[in-house]
C-alpha cells in the first residue's frame, strides 16, 4: 500500500500507470478485433486507449520546459559521453513533449492542426531521444565490463557445486550471466529493456517497421512495466538522468 501511495502521489508514477493501461488496452483490443461478436468491446477499448493517451498528454503539459532546463545540469557532467548523450536526449525529449502539447491542443479541439504531420514530428523527436538513451545504455554496459576485466583473481570457482566460468561481470554460473547482471545492475538492465522495447513504437508509427497494434501494445506494456520498476525501486533508476 505504501508503494501504491508513493506511486500515485508523483506525476511520473501516474504517467507510468496510465501508460501501462494505455498499451494494455491496445494489446487487448487488437487480440479481440478478429472476433465479430466483440466489436463493441473493441470499440470501447479503443476509446479507453485514446482517453488514457489524451490524459497523459494533459498530465505532461509544461514538462517540456522542465526537461529543457534539466539539460543545463547535464552540460556540467564530467564524463563526456554521459554529457553529450544526456544533454542531447533531454533536448530531443523537450521538443517531443512540446509537439505533444500541440497535438493535445488539436485533439481537444482548441485549434485545427494537421495531426498526421505533428504526430510524425513527435515520433521523430521521440526516436532521437530513445537512440541517444540506448547509446548511453551501451556505454554503461561497456563500462561495467571493463571494470570486471580489471579483476585480478581469475581462478575458477564453484557456485552451488556447479562448475562455472569467469565472465565479464564476475565469477558466475555459465548459465546465469544475464540473471546475475540484472541482479547486480538493475538500473542499467531495466533502462535497457525499456529503451529496447520503446524504440519500435516510433519506428512503427513512422512506417520504418510493420509491427501490428498488438505487438506495439505488448512492447509498450513491457517498457511501461520497466518504467514502473524504476519509479518504485530507487536502485533500479539509472542515474544521472
Backbone bond lengths (Angstrom), bond angles and torsions (degrees), N, CA, C in turn:
res aa  C-N    CA-C-N  psi(-1)  N-CA   C-N-CA  omega(-1)  CA-C   N-CA-C  phi
1 X - - - 1.464 - - 1.528 111.41 -
2 X 1.346 117.00 -40.05 1.465 120.50 178.62 1.523 110.95 -60.92
3 X 1.343 116.15 -40.49 1.461 119.72 179.25 1.527 111.07 -64.70
4 X 1.345 116.27 -40.59 1.462 119.91 178.90 1.522 111.07 -63.67
5 X 1.327 117.17 -42.21 1.460 121.45 179.32 1.525 110.48 -63.10
6 X 1.343 115.84 -43.53 1.474 119.90 179.03 1.524 110.92 -64.97
7 X 1.327 115.62 -38.80 1.457 120.06 179.97 1.518 111.30 -67.48
8 X 1.326 116.86 -44.05 1.455 121.91 -177.44 1.529 112.31 -73.39
9 X 1.319 116.31 -20.30 1.470 120.10 -177.87 1.523 112.72 -79.80
10 X 1.317 117.87 -17.14 1.464 120.89 -177.94 1.521 110.85 -104.60
11 X 1.326 116.18 146.38 1.465 120.84 177.96 1.517 110.72 -63.83
12 X 1.342 115.90 -40.48 1.471 120.29 179.03 1.523 110.69 -62.32
13 X 1.329 116.53 -40.38 1.454 120.51 179.02 1.511 111.88 -63.63
14 X 1.336 117.20 -45.32 1.461 120.93 178.40 1.525 111.05 -62.17
15 X 1.318 116.10 -41.73 1.463 120.15 180.00 1.525 110.38 -61.02
16 X 1.342 117.35 -42.25 1.471 121.11 -179.96 1.532 110.72 -66.20
17 X 1.325 117.62 -39.70 1.466 121.19 179.60 1.528 110.40 -62.93
18 X 1.346 116.57 -49.25 1.461 119.69 -177.16 1.528 111.36 -72.60
19 X 1.321 116.91 -26.25 1.471 119.67 174.28 1.525 110.42 -66.40
20 X 1.326 116.39 -43.01 1.461 121.04 177.05 1.525 110.83 -61.01
21 X 1.337 116.56 -44.59 1.463 120.61 179.11 1.526 111.45 -65.58
22 X 1.317 116.31 -36.22 1.466 121.09 179.50 1.528 111.03 -61.83
23 X 1.339 116.23 -49.91 1.467 119.34 -177.51 1.526 112.46 -74.98
24 X 1.329 117.20 -29.61 1.460 119.33 173.81 1.523 110.60 -64.69
25 X 1.337 116.60 -38.00 1.462 121.00 177.06 1.526 110.37 -61.22
26 X 1.325 116.41 -42.57 1.469 119.70 178.93 1.530 111.22 -64.80
27 X 1.323 115.48 -42.58 1.460 120.03 179.02 1.529 111.31 -60.54
28 X 1.329 116.72 -43.22 1.470 120.87 -177.10 1.518 111.09 -70.18
29 X 1.363 117.98 -47.77 1.468 118.02 -176.31 1.526 112.11 -66.04
30 X 1.332 116.97 -31.07 1.465 118.26 178.20 1.528 110.94 -68.31
31 X 1.334 117.31 -37.58 1.462 120.92 178.82 1.524 112.65 -71.23
32 X 1.343 116.14 -23.99 1.465 120.28 179.98 1.525 112.86 -94.16
33 X 1.329 117.14 -10.20 1.471 121.47 -171.29 1.527 112.99 -63.19
34 X 1.326 116.65 -30.05 1.470 119.66 -177.34 1.533 112.90 -75.63
35 X 1.320 116.92 -11.31 1.463 120.92 -178.62 1.538 109.87 -94.16
36 X 1.300 115.98 114.17 1.467 121.44 -174.16 1.529 112.83 -63.28
37 X 1.323 117.09 -32.36 1.465 119.90 -177.19 1.526 113.36 -78.57
38 X 1.343 116.66 -1.04 1.462 120.53 -178.95 1.530 112.02 -117.52
39 X 1.335 116.43 23.36 1.468 119.57 -177.37 1.527 111.93 -63.91
40 X 1.326 116.68 -37.12 1.468 119.82 178.65 1.523 110.89 -63.91
41 X 1.336 116.90 -41.75 1.463 121.21 178.53 1.518 110.74 -64.14
42 X 1.329 116.68 -39.81 1.468 121.19 178.26 1.525 110.57 -63.10
43 X 1.340 116.23 -43.83 1.465 120.73 179.27 1.529 111.20 -61.88
44 X 1.331 116.02 -41.39 1.474 119.74 178.77 1.518 111.25 -65.35
45 X 1.335 116.72 -41.18 1.463 120.48 -179.82 1.532 111.08 -65.25
46 X 1.325 116.73 -35.76 1.469 120.19 176.80 1.531 110.71 -65.40
47 X 1.330 115.82 -39.54 1.467 120.35 176.71 1.530 110.42 -64.12
48 X 1.332 115.52 -42.17 1.473 120.60 178.93 1.525 110.43 -63.04
49 X 1.342 116.42 -43.97 1.471 119.94 178.85 1.526 111.01 -59.85
50 X 1.329 116.24 -44.77 1.461 121.07 179.53 1.532 111.21 -64.13
51 X 1.349 116.11 -37.25 1.474 120.65 179.09 1.526 110.74 -65.44
52 X 1.328 116.89 -43.04 1.466 120.83 178.00 1.530 110.48 -62.99
53 X 1.335 116.14 -41.93 1.464 120.71 179.58 1.528 111.02 -62.42
54 X 1.325 116.40 -45.36 1.470 121.06 -179.73 1.526 110.84 -65.06
55 X 1.338 116.25 -41.17 1.466 119.80 179.55 1.525 111.08 -63.31
56 X 1.336 117.02 -40.01 1.470 120.22 179.26 1.523 110.79 -65.09
57 X 1.321 117.45 -36.24 1.462 119.86 177.31 1.526 110.47 -65.72
58 X 1.332 116.51 -39.57 1.463 120.61 176.60 1.528 110.44 -65.13
59 X 1.321 116.58 -40.64 1.460 122.11 -178.72 1.526 111.56 -62.59
60 X 1.341 116.19 -28.22 1.475 120.29 -175.94 1.522 112.89 -97.93
61 X 1.315 118.02 7.23 1.469 119.64 179.57 1.527 110.99 -57.89
62 X 1.304 116.16 129.48 1.464 121.03 -179.71 1.510 114.42 87.20
63 X 1.333 117.70 -10.23 1.459 119.80 -176.96 1.523 111.97 -70.90
64 X 1.333 117.28 -21.14 1.465 120.20 179.80 1.523 111.09 -59.86
65 X 1.335 116.64 -37.45 1.470 120.80 178.52 1.524 110.17 -68.35
66 X 1.337 115.71 -41.32 1.468 120.84 179.17 1.527 111.12 -61.85
67 X 1.340 116.88 -43.37 1.467 121.17 -179.50 1.520 110.58 -67.43
68 X 1.334 116.95 -41.92 1.470 120.43 179.08 1.524 110.91 -63.88
69 X 1.321 116.81 -38.59 1.461 120.37 177.50 1.534 110.28 -65.21
70 X 1.342 116.49 -33.35 1.466 120.18 178.07 1.517 112.50 -64.43
71 X 1.351 116.90 -24.68 1.462 120.10 178.28 1.521 111.46 -65.03
72 X 1.319 116.80 -25.48 1.467 120.24 178.08 1.529 111.14 -66.82
73 X 1.342 116.62 -31.68 1.470 120.49 178.80 1.524 111.67 -72.98
74 X 1.338 115.89 -40.33 1.465 118.73 -177.71 1.531 112.21 -72.63
75 X 1.328 117.55 -15.50 1.465 120.72 177.23 1.524 112.60 -63.60
76 X 1.327 116.67 -19.36 1.466 120.92 -175.46 1.532 112.88 -105.08
77 X 1.334 117.34 11.18 1.462 119.45 177.52 1.533 110.04 -68.15
78 X 1.328 118.03 137.30 1.472 120.44 -177.76 1.523 113.69 -68.74
79 X 1.334 117.04 -31.52 1.462 120.96 -179.56 1.529 109.17 -79.26
80 X 1.331 117.25 120.20 1.459 121.31 -172.98 1.529 111.79 -65.71
81 X 1.336 117.88 -37.32 1.471 119.87 -179.36 1.521 110.67 -66.60
82 X 1.335 116.27 -45.79 1.464 119.54 177.43 1.518 110.77 -64.35
83 X 1.325 116.52 -38.15 1.466 120.18 -179.20 1.528 110.93 -62.10
84 X 1.319 116.99 -45.68 1.466 120.84 -177.33 1.527 111.04 -71.47
85 X 1.342 117.06 -49.93 1.467 119.77 -175.59 1.527 112.05 -65.82
86 X 1.333 117.04 -43.95 1.460 119.32 -177.54 1.530 111.83 -70.33
87 X 1.320 116.84 -39.38 1.470 119.76 -179.68 1.529 110.68 -65.82
88 X 1.340 116.26 -49.36 1.465 119.23 179.83 1.528 111.30 -65.13
89 X 1.344 116.44 -37.25 1.459 119.66 178.08 1.521 111.22 -61.98
90 X 1.315 117.33 -41.42 1.467 120.62 178.12 1.529 111.53 -65.49
91 X 1.305 116.65 -37.60 1.470 119.90 178.66 1.533 110.12 -64.87
92 X 1.330 115.58 -46.66 1.471 119.87 177.12 1.528 110.90 -60.59
93 X 1.329 115.97 -44.04 1.461 119.73 -179.36 1.517 111.46 -64.59
94 X 1.323 116.08 -35.98 1.461 120.07 178.72 1.533 111.11 -63.96
95 X 1.338 116.11 -43.51 1.466 119.78 177.56 1.525 110.92 -67.23
96 X 1.333 116.54 -37.30 1.465 120.65 176.37 1.530 110.64 -59.18
97 X 1.332 117.05 -45.58 1.460 121.26 -179.36 1.530 111.21 -69.25
98 X 1.330 116.51 -36.14 1.468 119.90 178.10 1.529 110.62 -62.35
99 X 1.328 116.08 -45.31 1.463 120.20 177.04 1.527 110.36 -65.05
100 X 1.336 115.80 -35.52 1.464 120.86 177.45 1.533 111.05 -60.94
101 X 1.340 116.58 -37.02 1.461 120.53 176.01 1.533 110.84 -61.86
102 X 1.329 115.66 -41.97 1.469 120.86 -179.72 1.524 110.24 -64.63
103 X 1.342 116.45 -40.60 1.466 120.48 178.42 1.531 110.40 -63.43
104 X 1.324 116.31 -39.56 1.469 119.60 178.26 1.519 110.88 -63.83
105 X 1.332 117.44 -41.73 1.465 121.72 178.28 1.528 110.56 -59.42
106 X 1.352 116.32 -41.76 1.455 119.74 177.87 1.514 112.41 -70.60
107 X 1.334 116.88 -35.09 1.464 120.79 -177.07 1.533 111.77 -68.22
108 X 1.341 116.59 -36.23 1.469 119.22 -179.09 1.527 111.68 -86.39
109 X 1.350 117.04 -1.67 1.455 120.35 172.99 1.515 115.84 88.08
110 X 1.329 118.28 14.63 1.468 119.65 178.74 1.520 111.57 -71.71
111 X 1.359 116.09 -37.14 1.463 120.93 177.45 1.522 108.60 -141.25
112 X 1.338 115.28 156.60 1.459 120.34 174.56 1.516 108.75 -87.02
113 X 1.316 117.33 124.85 1.463 121.27 178.95 1.524 108.71 -133.41
114 X 1.330 114.71 159.76 1.461 120.77 172.92 1.530 107.59 -82.12
115 X 1.319 116.66 95.99 1.466 121.16 -172.00 1.523 112.22 -63.42
116 X 1.329 116.96 -37.42 1.467 119.73 -179.60 1.523 111.10 -65.29
117 X 1.331 115.85 -42.63 1.467 119.61 -179.33 1.525 110.75 -64.98
118 X 1.319 117.20 -46.80 1.458 120.17 -178.61 1.527 112.06 -69.79
119 X 1.321 117.32 -32.70 1.465 120.40 175.56 1.526 110.48 -65.58
120 X 1.322 116.19 -36.94 1.466 120.45 176.63 1.524 110.76 -63.90
121 X 1.340 117.26 -44.61 1.469 120.85 176.39 1.534 110.75 -59.37
122 X 1.329 114.76 -44.77 1.461 120.08 -178.68 1.526 111.50 -59.25
123 X 1.332 116.15 -45.86 1.464 120.41 -178.87 1.523 112.06 -67.86
124 X 1.317 117.64 -32.89 1.464 120.11 177.94 1.528 110.88 -67.20
125 X 1.315 116.31 -44.51 1.468 119.12 178.28 1.529 110.92 -65.68
126 X 1.326 116.65 -39.97 1.472 120.60 178.45 1.529 110.45 -63.42
127 X 1.330 116.39 -42.92 1.463 121.06 178.98 1.529 110.88 -61.41
128 X 1.332 116.52 -42.40 1.464 120.06 178.16 1.512 112.02 -60.63
129 X 1.341 116.63 -42.65 1.468 120.74 179.09 1.523 111.19 -64.42
130 X 1.337 117.21 -41.04 1.468 120.67 -179.40 1.528 110.63 -65.49
131 X 1.331 117.12 -43.36 1.469 120.42 179.85 1.523 110.35 -59.35
132 X 1.315 117.19 -43.95 1.464 120.87 178.28 1.527 111.28 -64.42
133 X 1.322 116.71 -38.82 1.468 120.40 177.01 1.526 111.39 -64.88
134 X 1.333 116.73 -36.31 1.464 120.33 178.23 1.526 111.36 -69.17
135 X 1.323 116.29 -36.97 1.470 119.73 175.50 1.523 109.72 -61.59
136 X 1.318 116.02 -41.09 1.470 120.45 177.44 1.530 110.82 -62.89
137 X 1.362 117.03 -41.86 1.465 120.70 178.94 1.531 111.20 -61.09
138 X 1.339 116.02 -45.11 1.468 120.11 178.77 1.529 110.14 -61.00
139 X 1.315 116.55 -41.23 1.471 120.78 178.48 1.525 111.10 -62.39
140 X 1.333 116.87 -42.07 1.464 120.92 178.82 1.533 110.70 -63.34
141 X 1.337 116.38 -42.01 1.468 120.62 179.72 1.522 110.78 -64.79
142 X 1.340 116.73 -43.73 1.467 120.39 178.67 1.522 111.51 -63.23
143 X 1.322 116.51 -37.39 1.463 120.70 177.85 1.527 110.68 -63.41
144 X 1.318 116.43 -42.46 1.471 120.65 177.95 1.518 110.48 -63.16
145 X 1.326 116.25 -42.75 1.461 120.76 179.96 1.525 111.37 -62.39
146 X 1.328 117.03 -41.50 1.464 120.48 179.55 1.527 111.57 -64.06
147 X 1.321 115.65 -38.76 1.462 119.50 178.37 1.521 111.03 -64.75
148 X 1.332 116.70 -39.03 1.457 120.90 179.12 1.525 110.78 -66.47
149 X 1.325 116.13 -36.85 1.457 120.04 -178.83 1.527 112.61 -65.70
150 X 1.319 116.43 -21.03 1.457 120.41 179.29 1.527 112.27 -78.87
151 X 1.334 116.53 -5.67 1.451 120.81 179.86 1.532 109.57 -59.74
152 X 1.283 116.52 126.79 1.467 121.27 -176.03 1.525 112.57 -82.22
153 X 1.317 117.32 -27.21 1.457 120.68 -177.99 1.514 109.48 -85.94
154 X 1.335 117.97 104.22 1.448 122.52 -178.69 1.529 111.65 -106.92
155 X 1.329 117.33 16.24 1.454 120.74 -179.92 1.525 110.28 -72.97
156 X 1.339 117.09 139.91 1.472 119.04 177.37 1.506 110.94 -65.43
157 X 1.306 116.99 152.60 1.441 121.86 178.42 1.521 109.91 -134.89
158 X 1.321 116.55 175.91 1.455 121.25 -177.97 1.518 108.37 -123.45
159 X 1.334 117.09 132.31 1.462 122.79 178.59 1.520 107.72 -114.47
160 X 1.322 115.21 109.18 1.468 120.62 -178.74 1.527 110.90 53.46
161 X 1.345 116.00 44.30 1.460 122.96 177.24 1.522 114.01 65.85
162 X 1.342 116.66 16.08 1.466 120.61 177.73 1.522 108.10 -107.84
163 X 1.353 118.28 124.22 1.463 119.33 178.29 1.524 110.22 -59.37
164 X 1.311 116.49 137.83 1.458 120.68 -178.40 1.510 109.82 -131.72
165 X 1.331 115.25 170.26 1.449 121.12 178.92 1.511 109.65 -120.74
166 X 1.318 116.51 163.58 1.455 121.43 177.83 1.521 108.63 -83.82
167 X 1.322 117.43 121.32 1.455 121.41 178.63 1.515 109.39 -106.50
168 X 1.328 114.94 -178.38 1.461 119.80 177.41 1.516 110.96 -62.89
169 X 1.309 117.46 -31.22 1.454 120.43 -171.20 1.523 110.96 -84.11
170 X 1.293 117.41 -51.09 1.443 123.92 171.95 1.511 107.96 175.34
171 X 1.333 117.75 -174.59 1.449 120.00 -175.83 1.523 109.55 -73.72
172 X 1.325 116.93 100.65 1.466 122.65 -176.86 1.523 108.60 -131.64
173 X 1.318 117.97 161.84 1.460 119.48 176.11 1.516 111.47 -57.32
174 X 1.314 116.45 141.23 1.463 120.79 -176.41 1.525 112.25 -60.83
175 X 1.321 116.99 -24.74 1.467 120.87 -178.81 1.523 113.05 -89.94
176 X 1.356 117.46 0.00 1.458 118.25 -174.43 1.536 115.30 -128.11
177 X 1.316 120.22 28.65 1.473 118.83 -177.36 1.524 113.63 -64.94
178 X 1.329 116.43 -39.00 1.465 119.31 -178.36 1.527 110.42 -69.03
179 X 1.343 115.67 -43.10 1.466 119.92 178.83 1.518 110.48 -62.66
180 X 1.332 115.69 -42.17 1.461 120.02 179.48 1.525 111.26 -63.26
181 X 1.327 115.21 -41.63 1.462 119.76 178.94 1.527 110.56 -63.82
182 X 1.334 116.64 -42.35 1.474 121.31 179.51 1.516 111.12 -63.18
183 X 1.328 117.50 -35.68 1.462 121.03 -179.27 1.529 111.30 -73.01
184 X 1.314 116.71 -39.47 1.468 120.58 -175.24 1.526 112.99 -85.53
185 X 1.331 116.99 -27.21 1.477 120.68 -176.34 1.524 108.66 -131.96
186 X 1.318 115.17 63.69 1.462 120.49 -177.86 1.517 112.07 -59.75
187 X 1.328 116.58 -36.16 1.463 119.68 -177.41 1.532 111.89 -62.62
188 X 1.333 116.31 -49.93 1.467 120.20 -179.59 1.529 110.63 -67.64
189 X 1.331 116.71 -40.22 1.466 121.16 -177.60 1.526 111.22 -61.07
190 X 1.341 117.02 -53.18 1.461 119.56 -175.91 1.524 112.26 -70.38
191 X 1.337 117.16 -32.65 1.465 119.42 176.74 1.527 110.16 -66.86
192 X 1.336 117.09 -38.54 1.463 121.02 178.11 1.522 110.88 -66.07
193 X 1.336 117.05 -42.69 1.471 120.75 177.78 1.524 110.38 -60.10
194 X 1.324 115.83 -44.86 1.475 121.06 -178.94 1.531 110.73 -59.88
195 X 1.330 116.79 -47.71 1.458 120.41 -177.11 1.532 112.45 -71.35
196 X 1.341 116.83 -36.22 1.464 120.50 178.05 1.529 111.16 -63.72
197 X 1.315 116.93 -34.70 1.470 120.37 177.56 1.532 111.17 -79.87
198 X 1.306 116.59 -40.33 1.469 120.83 -175.62 1.521 113.10 -64.98
199 X 1.338 117.22 -35.16 1.466 119.45 -170.46 1.528 112.94 -62.03
200 X 1.354 116.01 -27.23 1.461 118.76 -178.10 1.527 112.82 -76.69
201 X 1.315 117.14 -17.21 1.474 119.63 -177.55 1.531 111.10 -70.92
202 X 1.356 119.45 -54.04 1.474 118.02 176.23 1.525 112.54 -67.29
203 X 1.343 117.54 -31.71 1.470 119.24 177.64 1.524 110.82 -61.86
204 X 1.325 116.49 -39.25 1.469 120.63 177.86 1.521 111.37 -70.40
205 X 1.330 116.70 -41.89 1.469 120.44 178.99 1.526 112.01 -62.47
206 X 1.341 116.17 -33.12 1.463 120.91 -179.75 1.527 112.58 -85.53
207 X 1.330 116.24 -4.02 1.460 119.97 176.87 1.506 115.25 87.71
208 X 1.341 118.10 7.46 1.467 120.79 -179.95 1.522 111.97 -78.78
209 X 1.321 117.19 -25.46 1.459 122.42 174.12 1.527 108.28 -128.35
210 X 1.319 116.10 161.19 1.475 121.17 -174.03 1.527 111.49 -117.38
211 X 1.320 117.38 44.83 1.460 119.91 179.35 1.532 110.30 -72.86
212 X 1.314 115.42 146.18 1.466 120.95 178.37 1.527 109.81 -75.04
213 X 1.347 117.43 160.58 1.467 119.68 176.43 1.530 112.42 -56.42
214 X 1.348 116.62 -33.35 1.459 119.68 178.83 1.520 112.08 -66.21
215 X 1.334 116.79 -41.37 1.466 120.89 177.77 1.522 110.72 -65.89
216 X 1.333 116.16 -42.24 1.462 120.31 177.04 1.525 110.19 -62.32
217 X 1.339 116.24 -40.20 1.464 120.42 177.57 1.515 112.03 -62.30
218 X 1.339 116.36 -40.78 1.468 120.59 179.03 1.521 111.06 -65.95
219 X 1.340 116.92 -46.26 1.472 121.16 179.74 1.526 111.01 -63.14
220 X 1.334 115.81 -42.18 1.460 119.50 178.28 1.512 112.33 -64.87
221 X 1.335 117.02 -35.88 1.472 120.75 178.48 1.525 110.75 -66.63
222 X 1.340 116.58 -42.29 1.469 120.48 179.59 1.524 110.65 -64.22
223 X 1.338 116.62 -45.86 1.464 119.70 -179.38 1.527 110.92 -66.20
224 X 1.341 117.13 -34.52 1.467 120.55 177.39 1.521 110.74 -66.93
225 X 1.338 116.70 -39.42 1.461 121.28 177.54 1.531 110.24 -63.55
226 X 1.338 116.13 -41.50 1.472 120.26 177.37 1.523 110.56 -62.66
227 X 1.326 116.63 -39.32 1.461 120.60 177.66 1.514 112.33 -65.73
228 X 1.342 116.77 -37.23 1.468 121.47 177.59 1.522 111.02 -63.91
229 X 1.324 116.80 -40.56 1.465 120.47 178.67 1.521 110.44 -61.40
230 X 1.335 116.69 -40.61 1.459 120.64 179.35 1.531 111.90 -64.48
231 X 1.324 116.65 -31.00 1.468 120.44 178.18 1.528 110.79 -75.70
232 X 1.337 115.94 -40.42 1.469 120.56 -176.38 1.522 113.32 -77.71
233 X 1.339 116.50 -34.11 1.463 121.55 -175.71 1.525 109.90 -113.55
234 X 1.323 118.89 108.56 1.473 120.94 -179.54 1.525 113.49 -57.53
235 X 1.336 117.62 -30.21 1.454 121.41 -179.44 1.537 111.58 -75.23
236 X 1.329 117.09 -14.15 1.464 121.11 178.91 1.523 112.24 -95.53
237 X 1.319 116.95 2.70 1.466 121.48 179.59 1.516 109.79 -97.27
238 X 1.322 115.62 121.60 1.455 121.32 -177.39 1.525 109.90 -75.84
239 X 1.320 116.04 126.01 1.466 121.54 179.48 1.521 109.62 -124.68
240 X 1.340 118.57 150.10 1.465 125.62 -5.14 1.517 111.13 -71.57
241 X 1.359 115.87 156.28 1.456 121.08 -179.68 1.514 109.85 -112.94
